[in-house]
Amino acid sequence: MRVAELKARLSEYLRLVRPGEEVAVVDRETPVARIVLYKRESWVAARQPSPDSPLLHQIPLPRPLRIDADVVALLLEERQRGR
C-alpha cells in the first residue's frame, strides 16, 4: 500500500498484521518498508555486565586528557553554535 493509504487506514492494516499477515509499504512505486508482527524473541536483549566480571576489569582506562581549556565553556559554545 502507499504511504498515504497507510496513514489513513493504519488501524485496519495493524489488524491484518496481528494474525501473521505482512504489509508492504511503497513510496512512489518503490518499496520502502514492511510491517510484520512483532516477536519478542526476534530482538536481542542487551545485558549489563556483572560488577565481578573478569572482562570488565581487564579493560584499561584511557589516559587523562591534559588540555588548558575550560571543557564546560567549550561544550556550551558548541551547543550555542548548533542552534
Beta strands, then each sheet from edge to edge (+ up, - down):
strand 1: 23-27
strand 2: 30-35
sheet 1: 1+ 2-
end
